[in-house]
Amino acid sequence: MVKLRLRENESIGDAVKRFRKLVEHAGIKKEMRRREYYEKPSETARRSRRRAERRARIQRMVAGS
């Protein structure tokens, strides 16, 4: 949960910028985009598997150099 307290003599614009940074850092935007549409469990597993394969391929390339 993101909490923001307005600092003394802080403009609304600066507070909004700080809030956006906090939301981005907390991963809330990414989570919202991920939950925007329903994703079948098979699609979730497929995406996870592909990400793992890509990581393994990169590791093999780095280790082979």
PQR file with spaces between the fields and no chain letter, atoms N, CA, C, O and H, PARSE charges and radii, in Angstrom:
ATOM       1  N    MET     1       0.835   -1.172    0.000 -0.4000 1.5000
ATOM       2  CA   MET     1       0.000    0.000    0.000 -0.0000 2.0000
ATOM       3  C    MET     1       0.889    1.247    0.000  0.5500 1.7000
ATOM       4  O    MET     1       1.831    1.352    0.785 -0.5500 1.4000
ATOM       5  N    VAL     2       0.579    2.163   -0.871 -0.4000 1.5000
ATOM       6  CA   VAL     2       1.363    3.381   -1.006 -0.0000 2.0000
ATOM       7  C    VAL     2       0.709    4.481   -0.187  0.5500 1.7000
ATOM       8  O    VAL     2      -0.486    4.744   -0.315 -0.5500 1.4000
ATOM       9  H    VAL     2      -0.186    2.077   -1.509  0.4000 1.0000
ATOM      10  N    LYS     3       1.509    5.117    0.652 -0.4000 1.5000
ATOM      11  CA   LYS     3       1.028    6.239    1.441 -0.0000 2.0000
ATOM      12  C    LYS     3       1.895    7.444    1.121  0.5500 1.7000
ATOM      13  O    LYS     3       3.110    7.336    0.961 -0.5500 1.4000
ATOM      14  H    LYS     3       2.481    4.903    0.755  0.4000 1.0000
ATOM      15  N    LEU     4       1.242    8.591    1.030 -0.4000 1.5000
ATOM      16  CA   LEU     4       1.958    9.813    0.705 -0.0000 2.0000
ATOM      17  C    LEU     4       1.438   10.930    1.599  0.5500 1.7000
ATOM      18  O    LEU     4       0.235   11.182    1.667 -0.5500 1.4000
ATOM      19  H    LEU     4       0.254    8.679    1.160  0.4000 1.0000
ATOM      20  N    ARG     5       2.338   11.576    2.263 -0.4000 1.5000
ATOM      21  CA   ARG     5       1.963   12.736    3.081 -0.0000 2.0000
ATOM      22  C    ARG     5       2.527   13.967    2.402  0.5500 1.7000
ATOM      23  O    ARG     5       3.692   13.996    2.006 -0.5500 1.4000
ATOM      24  H    ARG     5       3.315   11.371    2.208  0.4000 1.0000
ATOM      25  N    LEU     6       1.706   14.963    2.275 -0.4000 1.5000
ATOM      26  CA   LEU     6       2.111   16.205    1.663 -0.0000 2.0000
ATOM      27  C    LEU     6       3.134   16.898    2.558  0.5500 1.7000
ATOM      28  O    LEU     6       2.881   17.142    3.737 -0.5500 1.4000
ATOM      29  H    LEU     6       0.759   14.939    2.596  0.4000 1.0000
ATOM      30  N    ARG     7       4.290   17.210    1.983 -0.4000 1.5000
ATOM      31  CA   ARG     7       5.326   17.883    2.759 -0.0000 2.0000
ATOM      32  C    ARG     7       4.981   19.359    2.898  0.5500 1.7000
ATOM      33  O    ARG     7       4.156   19.902    2.163 -0.5500 1.4000
ATOM      34  H    ARG     7       4.496   17.012    1.024  0.4000 1.0000
ATOM      35  N    GLU     8       5.634   19.982    3.856 -0.4000 1.5000
ATOM      36  CA   GLU     8       5.394   21.400    4.083 -0.0000 2.0000
ATOM      37  C    GLU     8       5.869   22.192    2.862  0.5500 1.7000
ATOM      38  O    GLU     8       6.976   21.974    2.369 -0.5500 1.4000
ATOM      39  H    GLU     8       6.305   19.541    4.453  0.4000 1.0000
ATOM      40  N    ASN     9       5.039   23.098    2.385 -0.4000 1.5000
ATOM      41  CA   ASN     9       5.328   23.946    1.214 -0.0000 2.0000
ATOM      42  C    ASN     9       5.573   23.141   -0.063  0.5500 1.7000
ATOM      43  O    ASN     9       6.289   23.603   -0.951 -0.5500 1.4000
ATOM      44  H    ASN     9       4.140   23.275    2.786  0.4000 1.0000
ATOM      45  N    GLU    10       4.994   21.953   -0.166 -0.4000 1.5000
ATOM      46  CA   GLU    10       5.144   21.131   -1.378 -0.0000 2.0000
ATOM      47  C    GLU    10       3.949   21.388   -2.290  0.5500 1.7000
ATOM      48  O    GLU    10       2.798   21.375   -1.855 -0.5500 1.4000
ATOM      49  H    GLU    10       4.413   21.578    0.556  0.4000 1.0000
ATOM      50  N    SER    11       4.251   21.622   -3.563 -0.4000 1.5000
ATOM      51  CA   SER    11       3.157   21.866   -4.499 -0.0000 2.0000
ATOM      52  C    SER    11       2.462   20.551   -4.836  0.5500 1.7000
ATOM      53  O    SER    11       3.022   19.470   -4.657 -0.5500 1.4000
ATOM      54  H    SER    11       5.187   21.633   -3.917  0.4000 1.0000
ATOM      55  N    ILE    12       1.242   20.665   -5.322 -0.4000 1.5000
ATOM      56  CA   ILE    12       0.468   19.480   -5.691 -0.0000 2.0000
ATOM      57  C    ILE    12       1.166   18.728   -6.821  0.5500 1.7000
ATOM      58  O    ILE    12       1.190   17.497   -6.833 -0.5500 1.4000
ATOM      59  H    ILE    12       0.787   21.543   -5.467  0.4000 1.0000
ATOM      60  N    GLY    13       1.730   19.467   -7.761 -0.4000 1.5000
ATOM      61  CA   GLY    13       2.437   18.843   -8.884 -0.0000 2.0000
ATOM      62  C    GLY    13       3.601   17.982   -8.417  0.5500 1.7000
ATOM      63  O    GLY    13       3.794   16.871   -8.910 -0.5500 1.4000
ATOM      64  H    GLY    13       1.711   20.467   -7.751  0.4000 1.0000
ATOM      65  N    ASP    14       4.378   18.495   -7.464 -0.4000 1.5000
ATOM      66  CA   ASP    14       5.505   17.737   -6.922 -0.0000 2.0000
ATOM      67  C    ASP    14       5.020   16.494   -6.174  0.5500 1.7000
ATOM      68  O    ASP    14       5.636   15.431   -6.250 -0.5500 1.4000
ATOM      69  H    ASP    14       4.221   19.398   -7.063  0.4000 1.0000
ATOM      70  N    ALA    15       3.915   16.643   -5.458 -0.4000 1.5000
ATOM      71  CA   ALA    15       3.362   15.505   -4.714 -0.0000 2.0000
ATOM      72  C    ALA    15       2.874   14.423   -5.681  0.5500 1.7000
ATOM      73  O    ALA    15       3.050   13.232   -5.428 -0.5500 1.4000
ATOM      74  H    ALA    15       3.415   17.507   -5.397  0.4000 1.0000
ATOM      75  N    VAL    16       2.263   14.845   -6.782 -0.4000 1.5000
ATOM      76  CA   VAL    16       1.785   13.880   -7.768 -0.0000 2.0000
ATOM      77  C    VAL    16       2.969   13.140   -8.394  0.5500 1.7000
ATOM      78  O    VAL    16       2.906   11.927   -8.597 -0.5500 1.4000
ATOM      79  H    VAL    16       2.120   15.813   -6.988  0.4000 1.0000
ATOM      80  N    LYS    17       4.043   13.862   -8.698 -0.4000 1.5000
ATOM      81  CA   LYS    17       5.250   13.221   -9.247 -0.0000 2.0000
ATOM      82  C    LYS    17       5.792   12.176   -8.273  0.5500 1.7000
ATOM      83  O    LYS    17       6.141   11.063   -8.666 -0.5500 1.4000
ATOM      84  H    LYS    17       4.094   14.847   -8.534  0.4000 1.0000
ATOM      85  N    ARG    18       5.856   12.556   -6.996 -0.4000 1.5000
ATOM      86  CA   ARG    18       6.354   11.636   -5.974 -0.0000 2.0000
ATOM      87  C    ARG    18       5.450   10.422   -5.849  0.5500 1.7000
ATOM      88  O    ARG    18       5.923    9.298   -5.683 -0.5500 1.4000
ATOM      89  H    ARG    18       5.573   13.461   -6.677  0.4000 1.0000
ATOM      90  N    PHE    19       4.123   10.661   -5.930 -0.4000 1.5000
ATOM      91  CA   PHE    19       3.165    9.567   -5.852 -0.0000 2.0000
ATOM      92  C    PHE    19       3.348    8.602   -7.018  0.5500 1.7000
ATOM      93  O    PHE    19       3.346    7.387   -6.822 -0.5500 1.4000
ATOM      94  H    PHE    19       3.739   11.574   -6.065  0.4000 1.0000
ATOM      95  N    ARG    20       3.504    9.129   -8.218 -0.4000 1.5000
ATOM      96  CA   ARG    20       3.717    8.274   -9.397 -0.0000 2.0000
ATOM      97  C    ARG    20       4.961    7.412   -9.241  0.5500 1.7000
ATOM      98  O    ARG    20       4.953    6.232   -9.592 -0.5500 1.4000
ATOM      99  H    ARG    20       3.505   10.116   -8.377  0.4000 1.0000
ATOM     100  N    LYS    21       6.030    8.003   -8.715 -0.4000 1.5000
ATOM     101  CA   LYS    21       7.260    7.234   -8.492 -0.0000 2.0000
ATOM     102  C    LYS    21       7.026    6.111   -7.493  0.5500 1.7000
ATOM     103  O    LYS    21       7.480    4.985   -7.696 -0.5500 1.4000
ATOM     104  H    LYS    21       6.037    8.961   -8.430  0.4000 1.0000
ATOM     105  N    LEU    22       6.313    6.423   -6.410 -0.4000 1.5000
ATOM     106  CA   LEU    22       6.032    5.411   -5.391 -0.0000 2.0000
ATOM     107  C    LEU    22       5.197    4.265   -5.965  0.5500 1.7000
ATOM     108  O    LEU    22       5.457    3.095   -5.684 -0.5500 1.4000
ATOM     109  H    LEU    22       5.944    7.337   -6.245  0.4000 1.0000
ATOM     110  N    VAL    23       4.193    4.614   -6.773 -0.4000 1.5000
ATOM     111  CA   VAL    23       3.332    3.595   -7.378 -0.0000 2.0000
ATOM     112  C    VAL    23       4.150    2.723   -8.326  0.5500 1.7000
ATOM     113  O    VAL    23       4.012    1.500   -8.323 -0.5500 1.4000
ATOM     114  H    VAL    23       3.982    5.564   -7.001  0.4000 1.0000
ATOM     115  N    GLU    24       4.998    3.347   -9.131 -0.4000 1.5000
ATOM     116  CA   GLU    24       5.843    2.605  -10.080 -0.0000 2.0000
ATOM     117  C    GLU    24       6.786    1.672   -9.329  0.5500 1.7000
ATOM     118  O    GLU    24       6.949    0.509   -9.699 -0.5500 1.4000
ATOM     119  H    GLU    24       5.111    4.340   -9.133  0.4000 1.0000
ATOM     120  N    HIS    25       7.406    2.192   -8.271 -0.4000 1.5000
ATOM     121  CA   HIS    25       8.365    1.398   -7.501 -0.0000 2.0000
ATOM     122  C    HIS    25       7.679    0.225   -6.796  0.5500 1.7000
ATOM     123  O    HIS    25       8.273   -0.843   -6.649 -0.5500 1.4000
ATOM     124  H    HIS    25       7.273    3.137   -7.970  0.4000 1.0000
ATOM     125  N    ALA    26       6.446    0.419   -6.365 -0.4000 1.5000
ATOM     126  CA   ALA    26       5.722   -0.642   -5.663 -0.0000 2.0000
ATOM     127  C    ALA    26       5.205   -1.714   -6.630  0.5500 1.7000
ATOM     128  O    ALA    26       4.788   -2.787   -6.193 -0.5500 1.4000
ATOM     129  H    ALA    26       5.963    1.287   -6.484  0.4000 1.0000
ATOM     130  N    GLY    27       5.229   -1.437   -7.933 -0.4000 1.5000
ATOM     131  CA   GLY    27       4.783   -2.418   -8.919 -0.0000 2.0000
ATOM     132  C    GLY    27       3.278   -2.452   -9.104  0.5500 1.7000
ATOM     133  O    GLY    27       2.745   -3.417   -9.652 -0.5500 1.4000
ATOM     134  H    GLY    27       5.568   -0.566   -8.288  0.4000 1.0000
ATOM     135  N    ILE    28       2.595   -1.433   -8.663 -0.4000 1.5000
ATOM     136  CA   ILE    28       1.138   -1.415   -8.740 -0.0000 2.0000
ATOM     137  C    ILE    28       0.663   -1.288  -10.183  0.5500 1.7000
ATOM     138  O    ILE    28      -0.292   -1.952  -10.585 -0.5500 1.4000
ATOM     139  H    ILE    28       3.028   -0.649   -8.218  0.4000 1.0000
ATOM     140  N    LYS    29       1.329   -0.434  -10.963 -0.4000 1.5000
ATOM     141  CA   LYS    29       0.931   -0.261  -12.364 -0.0000 2.0000
ATOM     142  C    LYS    29       1.085   -1.569  -13.145  0.5500 1.7000
ATOM     143  O    LYS    29       0.215   -1.948  -13.930 -0.5500 1.4000
ATOM     144  H    LYS    29       2.104    0.106  -10.636  0.4000 1.0000
ATOM     145  N    LYS    30       2.187   -2.233  -12.917 -0.4000 1.5000
ATOM     146  CA   LYS    30       2.448   -3.502  -13.611 -0.0000 2.0000
ATOM     147  C    LYS    30       1.389   -4.538  -13.233  0.5500 1.7000
ATOM     148  O    LYS    30       0.895   -5.277  -14.085 -0.5500 1.4000
ATOM     149  H    LYS    30       2.894   -1.926  -12.280  0.4000 1.0000
ATOM     150  N    GLU    31       1.055   -4.581  -11.964 -0.4000 1.5000
ATOM     151  CA   GLU    31       0.039   -5.511  -11.473 -0.0000 2.0000
ATOM     152  C    GLU    31      -1.328   -5.195  -12.068  0.5500 1.7000
ATOM     153  O    GLU    31      -2.074   -6.106  -12.428 -0.5500 1.4000
ATOM     154  H    GLU    31       1.456   -3.981  -11.272  0.4000 1.0000
ATOM     155  N    MET    32      -1.658   -3.912  -12.173 -0.4000 1.5000
ATOM     156  CA   MET    32      -2.939   -3.521  -12.759 -0.0000 2.0000
ATOM     157  C    MET    32      -3.034   -3.956  -14.219  0.5500 1.7000
ATOM     158  O    MET    32      -4.064   -4.464  -14.661 -0.5500 1.4000
ATOM     159  H    MET    32      -1.052   -3.173  -11.881  0.4000 1.0000
ATOM     160  N    ARG    33      -1.951   -3.750  -14.958 -0.4000 1.5000
ATOM     161  CA   ARG    33      -1.952   -4.146  -16.368 -0.0000 2.0000
ATOM     162  C    ARG    33      -2.093   -5.658  -16.504  0.5500 1.7000
ATOM     163  O    ARG    33      -2.787   -6.152  -17.393 -0.5500 1.4000
ATOM     164  H    ARG    33      -1.114   -3.338  -14.599  0.4000 1.0000
ATOM     165  N    ARG    34      -1.424   -6.386  -15.607 -0.4000 1.5000
ATOM     166  CA   ARG    34      -1.481   -7.846  -15.660 -0.0000 2.0000
ATOM     167  C    ARG    34      -2.898   -8.347  -15.373  0.5500 1.7000
ATOM     168  O    ARG    34      -3.330   -9.343  -15.953 -0.5500 1.4000
ATOM     169  H    ARG    34      -0.861   -5.985  -14.885  0.4000 1.0000
ATOM     170  N    ARG    35      -3.613   -7.671  -14.492 -0.4000 1.5000
ATOM     171  CA   ARG    35      -4.955   -8.104  -14.106 -0.0000 2.0000
ATOM     172  C    ARG    35      -6.069   -7.448  -14.926  0.5500 1.7000
ATOM     173  O    ARG    35      -7.250   -7.672  -14.663 -0.5500 1.4000
ATOM     174  H    ARG    35      -3.261   -6.862  -14.021  0.4000 1.0000
ATOM     175  N    GLU    36      -5.696   -6.651  -15.903 -0.4000 1.5000
ATOM     176  CA   GLU    36      -6.694   -5.933  -16.685 -0.0000 2.0000
ATOM     177  C    GLU    36      -7.636   -6.889  -17.417  0.5500 1.7000
ATOM     178  O    GLU    36      -8.839   -6.638  -17.497 -0.5500 1.4000
ATOM     179  H    GLU    36      -4.736   -6.469  -16.116  0.4000 1.0000
ATOM     180  N    TYR    37      -7.094   -7.977  -17.947 -0.4000 1.5000
ATOM     181  CA   TYR    37      -7.886   -8.964  -18.671 -0.0000 2.0000
ATOM     182  C    TYR    37      -7.637  -10.339  -18.057  0.5500 1.7000
ATOM     183  O    TYR    37      -6.570  -10.597  -17.499 -0.5500 1.4000
ATOM     184  H    TYR    37      -6.117   -8.181  -17.882  0.4000 1.0000
ATOM     185  N    TYR    38      -8.615  -11.204  -18.165 -0.4000 1.5000
ATOM     186  CA   TYR    38      -8.458  -12.564  -17.659 -0.0000 2.0000
ATOM     187  C    TYR    38      -7.460  -13.309  -18.531  0.5500 1.7000
ATOM     188  O    TYR    38      -7.498  -13.212  -19.757 -0.5500 1.4000
ATOM     189  H    TYR    38      -9.481  -10.995  -18.619  0.4000 1.0000
ATOM     190  N    GLU    39      -6.581  -14.041  -17.897 -0.4000 1.5000
ATOM     191  CA   GLU    39      -5.611  -14.855  -18.618 -0.0000 2.0000
ATOM     192  C    GLU    39      -5.785  -16.297  -18.165  0.5500 1.7000
ATOM     193  O    GLU    39      -5.771  -16.600  -16.972 -0.5500 1.4000
ATOM     194  H    GLU    39      -6.550  -14.119  -16.901  0.4000 1.0000
ATOM     195  N    LYS    40      -5.949  -17.173  -19.143 -0.4000 1.5000
ATOM     196  CA   LYS    40      -6.140  -18.579  -18.803 -0.0000 2.0000
ATOM     197  C    LYS    40      -4.898  -19.111  -18.083  0.5500 1.7000
ATOM     198  O    LYS    40      -3.786  -18.656  -18.350 -0.5500 1.4000
ATOM     199  H    LYS    40      -5.960  -16.927  -20.112  0.4000 1.0000
ATOM     200  N    PRO    41      -5.083  -20.066  -17.177 -0.5600 1.5000
ATOM     201  CA   PRO    41      -3.935  -20.635  -16.474  0.2800 2.0000
ATOM     202  C    PRO    41      -2.898  -21.229  -17.429  0.5500 1.7000
ATOM     203  O    PRO    41      -1.699  -21.169  -17.159 -0.5500 1.4000
ATOM     204  N    SER    42      -3.358  -21.801  -18.542 -0.4000 1.5000
ATOM     205  CA   SER    42      -2.406  -22.365  -19.506 -0.0000 2.0000
ATOM     206  C    SER    42      -1.546  -21.263  -20.121  0.5500 1.7000
ATOM     207  O    SER    42      -0.363  -21.477  -20.384 -0.5500 1.4000
ATOM     208  H    SER    42      -4.332  -21.850  -18.762  0.4000 1.0000
ATOM     209  N    GLU    43      -2.131  -20.091  -20.350 -0.4000 1.5000
ATOM     210  CA   GLU    43      -1.366  -18.969  -20.896 -0.0000 2.0000
ATOM     211  C    GLU    43      -0.354  -18.449  -19.869  0.5500 1.7000
ATOM     212  O    GLU    43       0.764  -18.076  -20.224 -0.5500 1.4000
ATOM     213  H    GLU    43      -3.092  -19.918  -20.136  0.4000 1.0000
ATOM     214  N    THR    44      -0.754  -18.428  -18.608 -0.4000 1.5000
ATOM     215  CA   THR    44       0.165  -18.001  -17.552 -0.0000 2.0000
ATOM     216  C    THR    44       1.358  -18.943  -17.475  0.5500 1.7000
ATOM     217  O    THR    44       2.504  -18.503  -17.381 -0.5500 1.4000
ATOM     218  H    THR    44      -1.662  -18.731  -18.319  0.4000 1.0000
ATOM     219  N    ALA    45       1.083  -20.236  -17.515 -0.4000 1.5000
ATOM     220  CA   ALA    45       2.154  -21.235  -17.463 -0.0000 2.0000
ATOM     221  C    ALA    45       3.048  -21.130  -18.692  0.5500 1.7000
ATOM     222  O    ALA    45       4.269  -21.253  -18.593 -0.5500 1.4000
ATOM     223  H    ALA    45       0.153  -20.594  -17.592  0.4000 1.0000
ATOM     224  N    ARG    46       2.439  -20.905  -19.841 -0.4000 1.5000
ATOM     225  CA   ARG    46       3.212  -20.789  -21.086 -0.0000 2.0000
ATOM     226  C    ARG    46       4.148  -19.582  -21.027  0.5500 1.7000
ATOM     227  O    ARG    46       5.315  -19.681  -21.406 -0.5500 1.4000
ATOM     228  H    ARG    46       1.447  -20.805  -19.922  0.4000 1.0000
ATOM     229  N    ARG    47       3.641  -18.455  -20.556 -0.4000 1.5000
ATOM     230  CA   ARG    47       4.462  -17.253  -20.447 -0.0000 2.0000
ATOM     231  C    ARG    47       5.611  -17.471  -19.466  0.5500 1.7000
ATOM     232  O    ARG    47       6.739  -17.046  -19.715 -0.5500 1.4000
ATOM     233  H    ARG    47       2.693  -18.375  -20.249  0.4000 1.0000
ATOM     234  N    SER    48       5.316  -18.133  -18.353 -0.4000 1.5000
ATOM     235  CA   SER    48       6.334  -18.427  -17.355 -0.0000 2.0000
ATOM     236  C    SER    48       7.411  -19.352  -17.918  0.5500 1.7000
ATOM     237  O    SER    48       8.603  -19.144  -17.694 -0.5500 1.4000
ATOM     238  H    SER    48       4.400  -18.478  -18.151  0.4000 1.0000
ATOM     239  N    ARG    49       6.973  -20.377  -18.655 -0.4000 1.5000
ATOM     240  CA   ARG    49       7.923  -21.326  -19.251 -0.0000 2.0000
ATOM     241  C    ARG    49       8.816  -20.632  -20.279  0.5500 1.7000
ATOM     242  O    ARG    49      10.024  -20.869  -20.319 -0.5500 1.4000
ATOM     243  H    ARG    49       6.005  -20.546  -18.837  0.4000 1.0000
ATOM     244  N    ARG    50       8.220  -19.776  -21.107 -0.4000 1.5000
ATOM     245  CA   ARG    50       8.995  -19.063  -22.123 -0.0000 2.0000
ATOM     246  C    ARG    50      10.019  -18.128  -21.476  0.5500 1.7000
ATOM     247  O    ARG    50      11.143  -17.999  -21.960 -0.5500 1.4000
ATOM     248  H    ARG    50       7.239  -19.583  -21.074  0.4000 1.0000
ATOM     249  N    ARG    51       9.624  -17.484  -20.390 -0.4000 1.5000
ATOM     250  CA   ARG    51      10.543  -16.598  -19.690 -0.0000 2.0000
ATOM     251  C    ARG    51      11.722  -17.398  -19.131  0.5500 1.7000
ATOM     252  O    ARG    51      12.867  -16.952  -19.203 -0.5500 1.4000
ATOM     253  H    ARG    51       8.710  -17.588  -19.997  0.4000 1.0000
ATOM     254  N    ALA    52      11.440  -18.578  -18.575 -0.4000 1.5000
ATOM     255  CA   ALA    52      12.500  -19.432  -18.036 -0.0000 2.0000
ATOM     256  C    ALA    52      13.425  -19.916  -19.147  0.5500 1.7000
ATOM     257  O    ALA    52      14.642  -19.958  -18.967 -0.5500 1.4000
ATOM     258  H    ALA    52      10.510  -18.940  -18.517  0.4000 1.0000
ATOM     259  N    GLU    53      12.854  -20.282  -20.298 -0.4000 1.5000
ATOM     260  CA   GLU    53      13.674  -20.720  -21.433 -0.0000 2.0000
ATOM     261  C    GLU    53      14.586  -19.596  -21.903  0.5500 1.7000
ATOM     262  O    GLU    53      15.759  -19.826  -22.197 -0.5500 1.4000
ATOM     263  H    GLU    53      11.865  -20.248  -20.444  0.4000 1.0000
ATOM     264  N    ARG    54      14.054  -18.388  -21.974 -0.4000 1.5000
ATOM     265  CA   ARG    54      14.847  -17.236  -22.410 -0.0000 2.0000
ATOM     266  C    ARG    54      15.987  -16.975  -21.432  0.5500 1.7000
ATOM     267  O    ARG    54      17.115  -16.697  -21.840 -0.5500 1.4000
ATOM     268  H    ARG    54      13.101  -18.201  -21.736  0.4000 1.0000
ATOM     269  N    ARG    55      15.680  -17.069  -20.115 -0.4000 1.5000
ATOM     270  CA   ARG    55      16.726  -16.887  -19.097 -0.0000 2.0000
ATOM     271  C    ARG    55      17.815  -17.930  -19.240  0.5500 1.7000
ATOM     272  O    ARG    55      19.001  -17.612  -19.155 -0.5500 1.4000
ATOM     273  H    ARG    55      14.764  -17.294  -19.783  0.4000 1.0000
ATOM     274  N    ALA    56      17.408  -19.201  -19.463 -0.4000 1.5000
ATOM     275  CA   ALA    56      18.373  -20.295  -19.595 -0.0000 2.0000
ATOM     276  C    ALA    56      19.243  -20.085  -20.833  0.5500 1.7000
ATOM     277  O    ALA    56      20.449  -20.331  -20.797 -0.5500 1.4000
ATOM     278  H    ALA    56      16.445  -19.459  -19.533  0.4000 1.0000
ATOM     279  N    ARG    57      18.632  -19.632  -21.926 -0.4000 1.5000
ATOM     280  CA   ARG    57      19.387  -19.399  -23.170 -0.0000 2.0000
ATOM     281  C    ARG    57      20.432  -18.308  -22.959  0.5500 1.7000
ATOM     282  O    ARG    57      21.569  -18.427  -23.416 -0.5500 1.4000
ATOM     283  H    ARG    57      17.653  -19.432  -21.955  0.4000 1.0000
ATOM     284  N    ILE    58      20.038  -17.250  -22.266 -0.4000 1.5000
ATOM     285  CA   ILE    58      20.987  -16.158  -21.992 -0.0000 2.0000
ATOM     286  C    ILE    58      22.118  -16.636  -21.090  0.5500 1.7000
ATOM     287  O    ILE    58      23.277  -16.276  -21.293 -0.5500 1.4000
ATOM     288  H    ILE    58      19.115  -17.153  -21.895  0.4000 1.0000
ATOM     289  N    GLN    59      21.775  -17.451  -20.093 -0.4000 1.5000
ATOM     290  CA   GLN    59      22.801  -17.990  -19.182 -0.0000 2.0000
ATOM     291  C    GLN    59      23.795  -18.861  -19.948  0.5500 1.7000
ATOM     292  O    GLN    59      25.000  -18.804  -19.699 -0.5500 1.4000
ATOM     293  H    GLN    59      20.833  -17.743  -19.929  0.4000 1.0000
ATOM     294  N    ARG    60      23.281  -19.675  -20.888 -0.4000 1.5000
ATOM     295  CA   ARG    60      24.174  -20.527  -21.680 -0.0000 2.0000
ATOM     296  C    ARG    60      25.099  -19.677  -22.549  0.5500 1.7000
ATOM     297  O    ARG    60      26.277  -19.999  -22.706 -0.5500 1.4000
ATOM     298  H    ARG    60      22.302  -19.722  -21.090  0.4000 1.0000
ATOM     299  N    MET    61      24.569  -18.599  -23.108 -0.4000 1.5000
ATOM     300  CA   MET    61      25.387  -17.724  -23.949 -0.0000 2.0000
ATOM     301  C    MET    61      26.481  -17.048  -23.128  0.5500 1.7000
ATOM     302  O    MET    61      27.620  -16.933  -23.579 -0.5500 1.4000
ATOM     303  H    MET    61      23.612  -18.338  -22.981  0.4000 1.0000
ATOM     304  N    VAL    62      26.136  -16.606  -21.938 -0.4000 1.5000
ATOM     305  CA   VAL    62      27.105  -15.930  -21.068 -0.0000 2.0000
ATOM     306  C    VAL    62      28.158  -16.936  -20.609  0.5500 1.7000
ATOM     307  O    VAL    62      29.348  -16.621  -20.592 -0.5500 1.4000
ATOM     308  H    VAL    62      25.210  -16.700  -21.572  0.4000 1.0000
ATOM     309  N    ALA    63      27.735  -18.136  -20.240 -0.4000 1.5000
ATOM     310  CA   ALA    63      28.676  -19.156  -19.752 -0.0000 2.0000
ATOM     311  C    ALA    63      29.578  -19.648  -20.879  0.5500 1.7000
ATOM     312  O    ALA    63      30.722  -20.029  -20.633 -0.5500 1.4000
ATOM     313  H    ALA    63      26.768  -18.393  -20.253  0.4000 1.0000
ATOM     314  N    GLY    64      29.079  -19.644  -22.106 -0.4000 1.5000
ATOM     315  CA   GLY    64      29.868  -20.122  -23.233 -0.0000 2.0000
ATOM     316  C    GLY    64      30.914  -19.142  -23.711  0.5500 1.7000
ATOM     317  O    GLY    64      31.849  -19.530  -24.412 -0.5500 1.4000
ATOM     318  H    GLY    64      28.149  -19.334  -22.306  0.4000 1.0000
ATOM     319  N    SER    65      30.777  -17.871  -23.344 -0.4000 1.5000
ATOM     320  CA   SER    65      31.710  -16.837  -23.810 -0.0000 2.0000
ATOM     321  C    SER    65      33.024  -16.882  -23.100  0.5500 1.7000
ATOM     322  O    SER    65      33.908  -16.074  -23.386 -0.5500 1.4000
ATOM     323  H    SER    65      30.018  -17.556  -22.775  0.4000 1.0000
